[in-house]
Amino acid sequence: MSKFRKINLSISKGNGYGQYIVSAKYRGKNINAHTTDSEAFDYLENPDNKEKHLEAKRHCYYKIVSEFRKTFGY
């Protein structure tokens, strides 16, 4: 689990090759968002490459925000 902007982010494999699910609790709601970004999956939990790790956290955070807005109309 990684933290970005006070949000705990996690990523897991989805159904099928190259499919991933980003999960987080955002504004009191549990949000799951779909992504095909394999680098996010590779680097979200691996802080060895700081630049790629930060990019993965940003990518996942924005996926969560986008899904929240789409679902709840913000």
N, CA, C and O of each residue as an XYZ file, in Angstrom:
296
protein
N       0.849     -1.171      0.000
C       0.000      0.000      0.000
C       0.897      1.237      0.000
O       1.867      1.312      0.754
N       0.568      2.182     -0.835
C       1.304      3.435     -0.920
C       0.382      4.589     -0.570
O      -0.836      4.492     -0.722
N       0.960      5.663     -0.109
C       0.173      6.832      0.278
C       0.533      8.004     -0.620
O       1.710      8.283     -0.853
N      -0.499      8.695     -1.127
C      -0.313      9.878     -1.950
C      -1.427     10.845     -1.615
O      -2.603     10.495     -1.708
N      -1.070     12.064     -1.224
C      -2.039     13.088     -0.823
C      -2.999     12.571      0.247
O      -4.209     12.779      0.164
N      -2.446     11.902      1.240
C      -3.180     11.365      2.391
C      -4.173     10.267      2.026
O      -5.059      9.951      2.820
N      -4.038      9.679      0.834
C      -4.912      8.592      0.386
C      -4.068      7.321      0.270
O      -3.023      7.321     -0.380
N      -4.529      6.239      0.903
C      -3.851      4.957      0.788
C      -4.279      4.289     -0.509
O      -5.467      4.055     -0.731
N      -3.319      3.984     -1.358
C      -3.579      3.386     -2.664
C      -3.060      1.954     -2.691
O      -1.999      1.653     -2.144
N      -3.817      1.083     -3.330
C      -3.333     -0.275     -3.559
C      -3.739     -0.676     -4.969
O      -4.682     -0.127     -5.540
N      -3.015     -1.636     -5.520
C      -3.292     -2.094     -6.877
C      -3.201     -3.615     -6.894
O      -2.350     -4.210     -6.233
N      -4.086     -4.222     -7.657
C      -4.084     -5.680     -7.788
C      -4.379     -6.050     -9.234
O      -4.858     -5.233    -10.020
N      -4.085     -7.289     -9.561
C      -4.376     -7.761    -10.912
C      -5.875     -7.917    -11.082
O      -6.582     -8.347    -10.171
N      -6.341     -7.561    -12.261
C      -7.758     -7.698    -12.585
C      -8.004     -8.972    -13.362
O      -7.198     -9.901    -13.310
N      -9.100     -9.020    -14.073
C      -9.432    -10.179    -14.901
C      -8.800    -10.008    -16.269
O      -9.155     -9.093    -17.012
N      -7.876    -10.874    -16.601
C      -7.263    -10.829    -17.913
C      -5.875    -10.224    -17.894
O      -5.467     -9.576    -16.930
N      -5.176    -10.446    -18.962
C      -3.797     -9.989    -19.108
C      -3.754     -8.469    -19.209
O      -4.477     -7.879    -20.011
N      -2.914     -7.835    -18.405
C      -2.726     -6.392    -18.472
C      -3.847     -5.568    -17.868
O      -3.950     -4.372    -18.140
N      -4.682     -6.184    -17.060
C      -5.795     -5.484    -16.428
C      -5.502     -5.362    -14.931
O      -5.131     -6.344    -14.288
N      -5.666     -4.168    -14.381
C      -5.358     -3.919    -12.976
C      -6.468     -3.094    -12.348
O      -7.136     -2.307    -13.018
N      -6.653     -3.289    -11.046
C      -7.657     -2.563    -10.286
C      -6.950     -1.751     -9.202
O      -6.225     -2.303     -8.374
N      -7.167     -0.443     -9.215
C      -6.627      0.461     -8.204
C      -7.732      0.665     -7.175
O      -8.879      0.935     -7.532
N      -7.383      0.534     -5.892
C      -8.370      0.678     -4.820
C      -7.912      1.719     -3.815
O      -6.723      1.845     -3.522
N      -8.886      2.468     -3.289
C      -8.582      3.476     -2.266
C      -9.880      3.912     -1.606
O     -10.966      3.750     -2.162
N      -9.745      4.465     -0.417
C     -10.871      5.127      0.236
C     -10.672      6.621      0.001
O      -9.706      7.210      0.485
N     -11.594      7.229     -0.747
C     -11.477      8.629     -1.142
C     -12.755      9.345     -0.739
O     -13.850      8.951     -1.141
N     -12.613     10.398      0.056
C     -13.747     11.180      0.558
C     -14.802     10.294      1.211
O     -16.002     10.493      1.022
N     -14.339      9.319      1.975
C     -15.240      8.450      2.721
C     -15.869      7.329      1.923
O     -16.679      6.576      2.465
N     -15.529      7.194      0.666
C     -16.097      6.145     -0.190
C     -14.989      5.201     -0.644
O     -13.882      5.638     -0.959
N     -15.294      3.903     -0.675
C     -14.356      2.926     -1.228
C     -14.486      2.963     -2.746
O     -15.562      2.718     -3.293
N     -13.389      3.269     -3.417
C     -13.384      3.445     -4.871
C     -12.446      2.411     -5.495
O     -11.338      2.183     -5.008
N     -12.909      1.797     -6.572
C     -12.090      0.897     -7.381
C     -12.074      1.447     -8.796
O     -13.121      1.766     -9.359
N     -10.885      1.557     -9.364
C     -10.749      2.084    -10.726
C      -9.932      1.106    -11.563
O      -9.036      0.433    -11.053
N     -10.242      1.037    -12.819
C      -9.568      0.141    -13.754
C      -8.418      0.871    -14.439
O      -8.532      2.049    -14.777
N      -7.305      0.156    -14.642
C      -6.196      0.701    -15.421
C      -5.513     -0.429    -16.179
O      -5.597     -1.596    -15.797
N      -4.841     -0.060    -17.253
C      -4.033     -1.024    -17.998
C      -2.560     -0.652    -17.929
O      -1.744     -1.196    -18.672
N      -2.223      0.260    -17.049
C      -0.845      0.735    -16.912
C      -0.019     -0.257    -16.092
O      -0.086     -0.266    -14.863
N       0.748     -1.079    -16.773
C       1.544     -2.096    -16.085
C       2.666     -1.480    -15.257
O       3.085     -2.070    -14.260
N       3.160     -0.310    -15.646
C       4.190      0.354    -14.848
C       3.630      0.782    -13.498
O       4.349      0.746    -12.499
N       2.383      1.180    -13.446
C       1.761      1.519    -12.163
C       1.747      0.288    -11.264
O       2.033      0.381    -10.070
N       1.416     -0.854    -11.837
C       1.413     -2.101    -11.067
C       2.828     -2.452    -10.599
O       3.020     -2.880     -9.461
N       3.808     -2.272    -11.470
C       5.189     -2.622    -11.136
C       5.804     -1.717    -10.079
O       6.566     -2.189     -9.235
N       5.488     -0.430    -10.109
C       6.203      0.535     -9.277
C       5.422      1.103     -8.094
O       6.021      1.754     -7.238
N       4.108      0.883     -8.011
C       3.357      1.453     -6.890
C       3.863      0.917     -5.552
O       3.967      1.674     -4.587
N       4.173     -0.350     -5.483
C       4.635     -0.973     -4.242
C       6.159     -1.093     -4.168
O       6.683     -1.645     -3.201
N       6.872     -0.586     -5.169
C       8.322     -0.743     -5.243
C       8.993      0.634     -5.293
O       9.096      1.228     -6.366
N       9.450      1.148     -4.141
C      10.044      2.492     -4.113
C      11.528      2.544     -4.510
O      12.185      3.558     -4.276
N      12.058      1.482     -5.101
C      13.474      1.481     -5.482
C      13.796      2.562     -6.512
O      14.826      3.228     -6.412
N      12.930      2.734     -7.486
C      13.084      3.796     -8.478
C      12.121      4.914     -8.076
O      10.925      4.840     -8.360
N      12.640      5.937     -7.423
C      11.793      6.984     -6.836
C      10.943      7.716     -7.877
O       9.783      8.036     -7.614
N      11.505      7.979     -9.039
C      10.767      8.691    -10.080
C       9.578      7.867    -10.587
O       8.465      8.381    -10.695
N       9.815      6.604    -10.892
C       8.742      5.729    -11.379
C       7.704      5.469    -10.280
O       6.510      5.361    -10.558
N       8.171      5.371     -9.042
C       7.267      5.165     -7.904
C       6.311      6.358     -7.762
O       5.110      6.171     -7.564
N       6.837      7.564     -7.863
C       6.013      8.771     -7.778
C       5.038      8.846     -8.954
O       3.879      9.214     -8.764
N       5.484      8.503    -10.161
C       4.599      8.495    -11.325
C       3.461      7.494    -11.136
O       2.318      7.776    -11.496
N       3.768      6.340    -10.578
C       2.750      5.315    -10.342
C       1.735      5.801     -9.315
O       0.534      5.589     -9.484
N       2.205      6.452     -8.253
C       1.288      6.976     -7.242
C       0.388      8.051     -7.842
O      -0.813      8.078     -7.571
N       0.953      8.927     -8.646
C       0.143      9.973     -9.299
C      -0.912      9.364    -10.210
O      -2.083      9.742    -10.171
N      -0.475      8.417    -11.030
C      -1.389      7.766    -11.976
C      -2.569      7.129    -11.229
O      -3.726      7.327    -11.599
N      -2.269      6.379    -10.197
C      -3.320      5.694     -9.441
C      -4.226      6.682     -8.726
O      -5.442      6.491     -8.685
N      -3.654      7.723     -8.168
C      -4.456      8.747     -7.488
C      -5.435      9.396     -8.468
O      -6.612      9.557     -8.146
N      -4.969      9.765     -9.644
C      -5.845     10.419    -10.609
C      -6.901      9.467    -11.158
O      -7.993      9.905    -11.517
N      -6.597      8.182    -11.228
C      -7.608      7.200    -11.620
C      -8.722      7.128    -10.577
O      -9.900      7.041    -10.924
N      -8.344      7.166     -9.297
C      -9.320      7.135     -8.214
C     -10.189      8.393     -8.241
O     -11.412      8.306     -8.125
N      -9.568      9.547     -8.391
C     -10.322     10.812     -8.431
C     -11.283     10.817     -9.620
O     -12.436     11.225     -9.484
N     -10.817     10.371    -10.771
C     -11.657     10.336    -11.966
C     -12.853      9.402    -11.772
O     -13.978      9.745    -12.138
N     -12.612      8.240    -11.206
C     -13.703      7.287    -10.965
C     -14.695      7.845     -9.941
O     -15.904      7.668    -10.091
N     -14.196      8.510     -8.913
C     -15.071      9.143     -7.910
C     -15.967     10.185     -8.571
O     -17.174     10.212     -8.330
N     -15.386     11.031     -9.393
C     -16.161     12.086    -10.059
C     -17.195     11.493    -11.012
O     -18.323     11.979    -11.098
N     -16.804     10.451    -11.719
C     -17.717      9.801    -12.654
C     -18.884      9.144    -11.911
O     -20.029      9.205    -12.358
N     -18.582      8.524    -10.785
C     -19.598      7.802    -10.031
C     -20.529      8.727     -9.254
O     -21.741      8.517     -9.226
N     -19.953      9.754     -8.623
C     -20.736     10.598     -7.727
C     -21.038     11.977     -8.299
O     -21.672     12.788     -7.624
N     -20.605     12.265     -9.521
C     -20.966     13.504    -10.184
C     -20.344     14.765     -9.645
O     -20.956     15.830     -9.733
N     -19.159     14.688     -9.095
C     -18.487     15.881     -8.586
C     -17.701     16.561     -9.673
O     -17.067     17.587     -9.427
